[in-house]
Amino acid sequence: MASIVNDHVFPLLDLDLPLDITAADIAPEIPAPETNQDSASVPETPLVDANLREAGLCEDDDAPTPNSASTSRTPGSDTNRRSDTLVRKSRSRRVRTGCLTCRERHLKCDEALHRLLSTQPGGGVSHAESMNCSPNGHAHLIPHQVLDRDPEEAFLMRAFVDEVAPWMDSTDEMKHFTEILPFYTLSEPMLQKAFMACGARHVFHVNPSYGEEKASYFYDLATQSLLSHLRDPDRDSALCATVAVILNTYELMCSKLMLAPHGMNHTAGARALIKECRWDATSQGLGGACFWLNISMELLNCVHFNWALAWDPDTWGVDTNMEQDQTDKTNVAGSEEMWTHRMVYICAKIANFRSSVSHVHGVEHSPMQIQKQYRDWCVYNEWCDHWAKAVPRSMVPLSYLQPWQTNSKSVFPEIWLIKRSAIVAQLFYHTARILLTKVNPVESEFSPEMQSMQQSHVHDICGIVVHIKDGGISSLCIRFLAVAAACLSTRDAQEEILGTVDRIIRETGCRAEHIKDELQEAWGWTSVHHEVDTLFNDQAFNPDPSSTLLKMPPVVVNPLMAFADFSLENYPYQGYYVAPNQFSH
């Protein structure tokens, strides 16, 4: 037979192809109870279908379809076969909840999360294991705990891991905050709350309509939990130090100056707990990650305010031997984080040198003092030279295009660095070079040679940050941009930097509005001194008038870290801190 449509002849498809479908093809074999063949009575199909649906044992896909009929069209035989199938399925399927995949496989699962429970033989509520049910019908065992909390909390955790943790891990080879610690939050509620506090703070910065109540709520919970732990001499000191470091990060995100007031805060507390754990530059794993994050943040503050670091770099334990070994000579990449740590150390030494030189006012230096300062200056400059020549190839730009070589309409070079550690290391390197131009004991900052050196490194920092594509560390890069851009002298370059700051604020939620005010003041656009940009204002700094902090020499050593040690009289967390037992380390 054929069908004619618009003068075209089509063969008529036979939809009644004989199919040999048996109950075994539809449901697993289950021995049927012995019955008398003569007494076997099966209800009519519509009645069985309705009863099963009413009992919740038959889904829509269980209903008969044209292609599921038997080979025979004999009246009664098709009905009996389908009825027998449904009865057998009703005996084997007693699942009233779960995803369709697991219902088809006669298994119980969490309908929303597509998980099922498998109880191991002989175990009993304690041998249950979690399994994932994939849409293709396969299930795989997950013998560990999974994140099974409020969806918003999971969202905040992800905000931290995706947006905050990357720049925290920028000098950590193992990426603890991004790839390791999130799994520990499953069993450490205090750590979990600290993560969610930072995540909520980031979400609020990016989307102010979200509100900051959640961020404050989780911050308070994590803080109270930490203070409770600090009363226990048998506490996990490493956990407490890690949580304090994360809460310090929260405080940096809150403050316009990335600083927190002295007192019951985690800026000094995190440093003191790091020292209690005896973590320094030689520490491996989590200890090293916390140490370098804490030190890097202090260094950026010291560069900004012209302070000396409270923790003497010479006591960090940094490996300063920068002689190339055979590995560095033959491999393109390797030990990037170690070389980043070395540059952080060099930049810290230069920051301390700058602070010591610039804070001596009204004192005429003797020729011997000037000669010693110049020798120190030359040593630091040579360290920078040596570092730049010795680093692995992976830590220098893959490409370096001058503005006239690109179509970006930028006045800055387009510098392409791949690894985050390389980006951070280069930013510290150029910052160290800029600081050196400002404190040459025998040559003015505005001499032709120092200006040439300064502007070269200023444009490199601006070129890295302006063209950076990695949003994960943009909020960190803006701190380096603030140091470099203050030295710009042309209007077009200055306006491009302001646009870049606006873009980073918009994309990352970074609190950097004050940087724009500082830059405009440095460029002479305005002579108004904004109180919000000073450290000692009501919002950013309001210590007790009797505090030992106010009795210190004016801004020589970082005042926020000056008492970050439990061995000192004015130690952090007073009223809560109890010295740990020796074995707790």
PEGIJO-V505988 format. One record per residue. RES is the residue in one small letter. SS is DSSP state (A for helix, B for strand, O for the rest). Layout:
<<RES	SS> <RES	SS>>
//
This chain:
<<m	O> <a	B> <s	B> <i	B> <v	B> <n	O> <d	O> <h	B> <v	B> <f	B> <p	B> <l	O> <l	O> <d	O> <l	O> <d	O> <l	O> <p	O> <l	O> <d	O> <i	O> <t	O> <a	A> <a	A> <d	A> <i	A> <a	O> <p	O> <e	O> <i	O> <p	O> <a	O> <p	O> <e	O> <t	O> <n	O> <q	A> <d	A> <s	A> <a	O> <s	O> <v	O> <p	O> <e	O> <t	A> <p	A> <l	A> <v	A> <d	A> <a	A> <n	A> <l	A> <r	A> <e	A> <a	A> <g	O> <l	O> <c	O> <e	O> <d	A> <d	A> <d	A> <a	O> <p	O> <t	O> <p	A> <n	A> <s	A> <a	O> <s	O> <t	O> <s	O> <r	O> <t	O> <p	O> <g	O> <s	A> <d	A> <t	A> <n	A> <r	A> <r	A> <s	A> <d	A> <t	A> <l	A> <v	A> <r	A> <k	A> <s	A> <r	A> <s	A> <r	O> <r	O> <v	O> <r	O> <t	O> <g	O> <c	O> <l	A> <t	A> <c	A> <r	A> <e	A> <r	O> <h	O> <l	O> <k	O> <c	B> <d	B> <e	O> <a	O> <l	O> <h	O> <r	B> <l	B> <l	B> <s	B> <t	B> <q	O> <p	O> <g	O> <g	O> <g	O> <v	O> <s	O> <h	O> <a	B> <e	B> <s	B> <m	B> <n	B> <c	B> <s	O> <p	O> <n	O> <g	O> <h	O> <a	B> <h	B> <l	B> <i	B> <p	O> <h	O> <q	O> <v	O> <l	O> <d	O> <r	O> <d	O> <p	A> <e	A> <e	A> <a	A> <f	A> <l	A> <m	A> <r	A> <a	A> <f	A> <v	A> <d	A> <e	A> <v	A> <a	A> <p	A> <w	A> <m	A> <d	O> <s	O> <t	O> <d	O> <e	O> <m	O> <k	O> <h	A> <f	A> <t	A> <e	A> <i	A> <l	A> <p	A> <f	A> <y	A> <t	O> <l	O> <s	O> <e	O> <p	A> <m	A> <l	A> <q	A> <k	A> <a	A> <f	A> <m	A> <a	A> <c	A> <g	A> <a	A> <r	A> <h	A> <v	A> <f	A> <h	A> <v	A> <n	O> <p	A> <s	A> <y	A> <g	O> <e	O> <e	A> <k	A> <a	A> <s	A> <y	A> <f	A> <y	A> <d	A> <l	A> <a	A> <t	A> <q	A> <s	A> <l	A> <l	A> <s	A> <h	A> <l	A> <r	O> <d	O> <p	O> <d	O> <r	O> <d	O> <s	A> <a	A> <l	A> <c	A> <a	A> <t	A> <v	A> <a	A> <v	A> <i	A> <l	A> <n	A> <t	A> <y	A> <e	A> <l	A> <m	A> <c	A> <s	O> <k	O> <l	O> <m	O> <l	O> <a	O> <p	O> <h	O> <g	O> <m	O> <n	O> <h	A> <t	A> <a	A> <g	A> <a	A> <r	A> <a	A> <l	A> <i	A> <k	A> <e	A> <c	O> <r	O> <w	O> <d	O> <a	O> <t	O> <s	O> <q	O> <g	A> <l	A> <g	A> <g	A> <a	A> <c	A> <f	A> <w	A> <l	A> <n	A> <i	A> <s	A> <m	A> <e	A> <l	A> <l	A> <n	A> <c	A> <v	A> <h	A> <f	A> <n	O> <w	O> <a	B> <l	O> <a	O> <w	O> <d	O> <p	A> <d	A> <t	A> <w	O> <g	O> <v	O> <d	O> <t	O> <n	O> <m	O> <e	O> <q	O> <d	O> <q	A> <t	A> <d	A> <k	A> <t	A> <n	O> <v	O> <a	O> <g	O> <s	O> <e	A> <e	A> <m	A> <w	A> <t	A> <h	A> <r	A> <m	A> <v	A> <y	A> <i	A> <c	A> <a	A> <k	A> <i	A> <a	A> <n	A> <f	A> <r	A> <s	A> <s	A> <v	A> <s	A> <h	O> <v	O> <h	O> <g	O> <v	O> <e	O> <h	O> <s	O> <p	A> <m	A> <q	A> <i	A> <q	A> <k	A> <q	A> <y	A> <r	A> <d	A> <w	A> <c	A> <v	A> <y	A> <n	A> <e	A> <w	A> <c	A> <d	A> <h	A> <w	A> <a	A> <k	A> <a	A> <v	O> <p	O> <r	A> <s	A> <m	A> <v	O> <p	O> <l	O> <s	B> <y	B> <l	B> <q	O> <p	A> <w	A> <q	A> <t	O> <n	O> <s	O> <k	O> <s	O> <v	O> <f	O> <p	O> <e	B> <i	B> <w	B> <l	O> <i	O> <k	O> <r	A> <s	A> <a	A> <i	A> <v	A> <a	A> <q	A> <l	A> <f	A> <y	A> <h	A> <t	A> <a	A> <r	A> <i	A> <l	A> <l	A> <t	A> <k	A> <v	O> <n	O> <p	O> <v	O> <e	O> <s	O> <e	O> <f	O> <s	O> <p	A> <e	A> <m	A> <q	A> <s	A> <m	A> <q	A> <q	A> <s	A> <h	A> <v	A> <h	A> <d	A> <i	A> <c	A> <g	A> <i	A> <v	A> <v	A> <h	O> <i	O> <k	O> <d	O> <g	A> <g	A> <i	A> <s	A> <s	A> <l	A> <c	A> <i	A> <r	A> <f	A> <l	A> <a	A> <v	A> <a	A> <a	A> <a	O> <c	O> <l	O> <s	O> <t	O> <r	A> <d	A> <a	A> <q	A> <e	A> <e	A> <i	A> <l	A> <g	A> <t	A> <v	A> <d	A> <r	A> <i	A> <i	A> <r	A> <e	A> <t	A> <g	O> <c	O> <r	O> <a	O> <e	A> <h	A> <i	A> <k	A> <d	A> <e	A> <l	A> <q	A> <e	A> <a	A> <w	O> <g	O> <w	O> <t	O> <s	O> <v	O> <h	O> <h	O> <e	A> <v	A> <d	A> <t	O> <l	O> <f	O> <n	O> <d	O> <q	O> <a	O> <f	O> <n	O> <p	O> <d	O> <p	O> <s	O> <s	O> <t	A> <l	A> <l	A> <k	A> <m	O> <p	O> <p	O> <v	O> <v	O> <v	B> <n	O> <p	O> <l	O> <m	O> <a	O> <f	O> <a	O> <d	O> <f	O> <s	O> <l	O> <e	O> <n	O> <y	O> <p	O> <y	O> <q	O> <g	O> <y	O> <y	O> <v	O> <a	O> <p	O> <n	O> <q	A> <f	A> <s	A> <h	O>>
//
